[in-house]
């Protein structure tokens, strides 16, 4: 598969740019083949614009199956953040979405709550997103175990400050100064919370949220060629 075609497919799914294309023998059993010989041009932005064989007419076989990996967007960068409390001037909630994985607290790129009964940090994505994964970067200069047992929750409710939304994952531990990713199984929500369900202090140096804007799937002006009646 050509790079232009893979890029259009990722763009059509609102999953960012195409990162890798590889051959694969796996495919969904019984899945229909709608388009064949698809060759998108540099100026094409949707599959509807790409030249292809007639709709529903194809001669696909297992040797023509391609696996496309899309580079999703870090949607956290356009959001706003708040937290249960702020320890000092260095530890603002917004430091965790500044696009900087710097793990030294005094450089002003990490968050820091006070000692709270249930410390939490919340990201408002400003819209409902389908979240595929969340990546957390832990503090590197101190106190790496503070993150142990933290819950990542994604949803639309602000009950209990958003800490009762569906559970994405529990953080077992993250080594000092390292980043770990947690899969969220395409959970939909506007808010992403990181909460310690116990007394303690919560510090985060970066929170990256991979996903796509769920509202885009319902925009009638968008052109989708994957379903036909």
C-alpha angles and dihedrals in degrees: 000000000000121000094241091057094048091049093052091049092053090046091049090055090046090237099129125248128340111263106176138006121195139163119257136180093210123096139153109276112241093008111148122241110226104168132033135180091022112178114174120199126222092259096049115106101176136036089244089068096048119098112246144148117285114294112278094004113111146129099215121164134177092269091064097056115117129193113218121195113199123207103230125210125255095236092183091080092074095047136087127238138209135172142199093262141339122238099202142328092291097057106065118155093237092063089081092063100042093106091247124118093194105144100195109105098208090057088072099242100110136070126234130187127196121251099292134175089239111003115203142176122203132196121202108206090193091232140035111281134182102236117208100173144354123213120201126194114206127216113270106197100053150000101015092168093065089087093056112120096010115152124223111211129183127190149097102268126100093195108133087007090299094302094122096058119118114298116249098178146326117239108229093185142315121210117244111281093003134118127227130188125217125197117232100189095234095303114180123222149118097230130059115193132190108195136171106218091209139050113291148092123288121210125176128177098189137356116195120189119199117200147094136261106270093202089068092071090066099046106118091203092065117094116232121181098177098088129049134176 
